[in-house]
Amino acid sequence: MILILDNNNNRAIGLHASLIFIGEAVERVHESQLQQFCDKYQQQECMVILGALQDLDHENVIKRYPAIPFLLIGETLKPLLSIANVVGLICEPFNHDITTQLLHDCQQYQRMLPNEHKHNKPQKSFDGLVGETEAVKDVRFLIEQVAKTDANVLILGESGTGKEVVARNVHLLSKRNAGPFVPVNCGAIPGELLESELFGHEKGAFTGAISARKGRFELAQSGTLFLDEIGDMPLQMQVKLLRVLQERSYERVGGTKAIQADVRVIAATHRNLEEMIAQGTFREDLYYRLNVFPIENPSLAERADDIPLLLKELMRRVNEQSGTTAKFTERAIQSLKEHAWPGNIRELANLVERMVIMFPDKVVDVPDLPTKYRYIEVDAYEPQYPEELMERDAFNDIFSSGFSEYEDEEPEVATTPTDSGLLPDQGIELKEYLAELEISLISQALERYDYVVARAAEILGVRRTTLVEKMKKYNLSRD
């Protein structure tokens, strides 16, 4: 809605007539009515064309409504162009091209307003479409625009970018959202079965058709049919699909009764359909039927700044399924942003699942990532343990105090070590041998220094606390 506030009646009448002529919704308002009209149209986009005023101050009026774009009439108001929500200046005689361009700029001002200032309009809820980069915002805008209509949509983008998520959001925000959303992967169904899959078949239509069956078009009645990987559809099926899109009716395989197709069609592909048309593998007429409203889905590399939000969402989904989660350090996230992501969001989801399996409920750092995701040079943390802990662990490994499960039986091999250090032919009991050796060395050290533990520990090269523990273990007190 365009509001004209101008006390120069002749000029206001002329501008009003010009805008009506080009099909714009326009109302002339008086100074005393401005607040009333701004409140009236706050639920929809409106702009104000401001001219001569009698009682109000131009600058105060403009600054009172920062979410509304203003156009000014007349050179005398040119100094006010410095105010942010003043989009431009209209001068007499009115020029159609200039005025139209300024109206477009006002629409852009309102479209790109921060969400909290959009005239209290209820915000659309997007399911699974995570991200705040400009590329994602552009996709959301396109979804909002096309969802209001029944136009066919073609979603383009690399594999793994979430084209089905975009299609589902078009369905959810459309007037068909109460109907079914039926996806079909055209590349996963053999060409000879695709016709029956899409249009259904009658009993006896072909070998194995023991009963009538509804097709996906029929199942999607009053809803949305999503044809994924449309570029993989055989040429003969492309002809039949084109006929349905043109005539909005079809027959089951083996049937003669026409069924009306009250279905919105959304198609998607990772292929370059224009190249396929040039090669003769995709019909040009079908392309233009499907490509009424194209949406280019960005790759993950183009929206790398969304990775933190995507990780959060993917972790939430994994946690719902498995009850476990994980966290990434800031430098791990920075490293992931450097990756090219040829598999896009699908690749990121696989990585998240792998990290949760490897590090359940833990924090993942750069060294924990698979090698190909490490783009930041960082030193892995190597813990330094107290000497007492290290010595105790080493001695426990060497001098285990455990006994054989046959401790009550007589050993079958000799246990007496040889002075030469050579292994006897009959063998030895290694644990007993090492334990006896340890007792002998500790006893000698204690006796040499008259049981002064600190000196004995020094000559043995161990800590005092470690020697005390060994003395308790082997009962080596002076008494």
Protein Blocks (a to p, Z undefined) as FASTA:
>chain_A
ZZdddfblklmmmmmmmmmmnopacddddfklmmmmmmmmmmpccdddddddfkbcfklm
mmmmmmbccddedjklmmmmmpmklnbdcdddddfklmmmmmmmmmmmmmmgcfklngoi
acdddehiacjbfklmmmmmmmmmmmmpmcdcddeddehilpmmmmmmmmmmmmklmmcc
ddddfklpcfklmmmmmnopaehkaghiabccddfklmmgoiacddehkllpcfklmmmm
mmmmmnopacdehiabdcddddddddddfbdfklmmmnopacfklmmmmmmpacddddfk
lmmmmmmmmmmmmmmmmmmmnopacdddfklmmmmmmpgolnlmmlmmmmmmmmmmmmgo
iacdfklpcfklmcbdcddddddddfklmmmmmmmmmmccbdcfklmpccfbdfbdcfkl
pacfkopafklmmmmmmmmmmmmmmmmnoopaklmmmmnopafklmmmmmmmnopafZZ
